[in-house]
Amino acid sequence: MKHIAAVLLVSLAVLVSPVAADDPPKNDAELIEGAGFALDDVGYLVVELESGQVLGEHNADRSFIPASVAKIPAMAAALAILGGDHRFATTIHADGEISDGVLTGSLILRGGGDPFLTGDDLQVMAKALATEGITKVDGSFLYDASALIEVPHINPMQPEAVGYNTGISSLSVNFNRIRLNWRNGGDGTSATAAAVSEGVSLPLDMIGLAFADEPPPGPVIRADTPFEDRWLLSPKIEARGEDWLPVGNPSLITAEVFRALAAAEGVELPEAAAGATPDGAPEMVRHESPPLSEIARGVLRYSNNMSAELVGLAASRALTGRRFPLDKSAAVLAGWWQLRQPDADWTGILLENHSGLSSRSRTTPRQIVTMLVDAAESIGGADFHDLLREIGWKNVKGTARIKTGTMSYARGLAGYIDTASGNRLAFAVFFNDIEERDALDAAFDSRVKAIDPNSRPWRRRALNLEQRLTTDWAKAF
């Protein structure tokens, strides 16, 4: 689990800067305008959980880009639909006859959408296969990723070389990221890719790596379609370095990782090919994920996008019996919320995916608070409050459990505040500059990885005001 936490960890804002004790009280408009925001660019709602009393609001029914706060509706819905004890299974099936250690027929690696499957897990499965007495497959080695849809990236309107915009498949490993190492200097150039987990580091020769003749727009860019997993490095990249790249063909990479691990255990497999698991093919090896409550805790605390998408896709399939693309799946769960809370105002809600990696998604502070109030005590047998990351503030009594969301010109924070007086509050606060965000999207180049530097001061102002609001609520109520 240490490796899982390390891989999932993304940039999370920690609200711990000092709060001046003698700051004079200000009304909503003074706080917002004093922080340099237009009144329409900020919205929030805070309610007392037990009574439902509204304690503060501003633009509570205005639609905002939620960014990763969108993981709250996805995880809460999935827990209710699948149950906190749900586990995702990855299995190996044999279709054929086994004689003297040789399987004549097909061996199938079947994905069940496990978002936490690692190389260590595949190694255990390879060892288990070897104990079944199979040393060779005379026929086919198939990978079956038919349980869910497979796409080469979460959002084409996000940079192609960032580890948070990975491919999605029901057969995924190591969060669909590979480690890139390179050397670029007078003694020559080289680049290698590896599948890395806590106990396994496996070179991946099937990942294409080469240095470009001319500097491309970014340090590393795709050399072909995303499914090809081929990359070009800039000749001006620094002398030595390491980075994480997204996988665009997750099921094939997962199968080839398993094939190499099986070979290390004395099991010879043919090259992997896509295929379906025949009806009645016996199950030989089975790996089950941690329970969904533990997965949801990791997603909410470390904000891994791939994991959120797989959980959301599994929930919409369980609800409807159908496989959906990301946008349709997210719409199914949004519809589920509307049926679950029919008296709430769901006007304008649009969730393009389950992770929040989209500038098109929209939700309101009131809609998020409605979900938090619904999920507060128990949902799917899990304590949603305890699944969120805990923070505290200097010079302020009380704590909070939060989910953050950050994109250029979009910031969100939502969760629960436990005040010093013993009250528990549910809240959501959003900051958007839609005009600046639209300008970024209009000029978007998928090969450019760098974050817009002009958005950094905007984000700092949002964080400062966000902290002022939440600490004021913690002190006042």
PyMOL commands that set and color helices and strands:
alter all, ss='L'
color gray80, all
select helices_A, chain A and resi 2-8+28-34+39-41+67-82+119-131+174-176+226-228+250-264+292-302+305-320+326-340+365-375+384-387+434-442+455-476
alter helices_A, ss='H'
color red, helices_A
select strands_A, chain A and resi 42-48+54-58+89-99+102-110+136-144+177-185+188-196+201-203+208-211+220-222+230-233+240-246+272-274+283-288+389-393+396-407+410-418+424-432
alter strands_A, ss='S'
color yellow, strands_A
deselect
rebuild
show_as cartoon
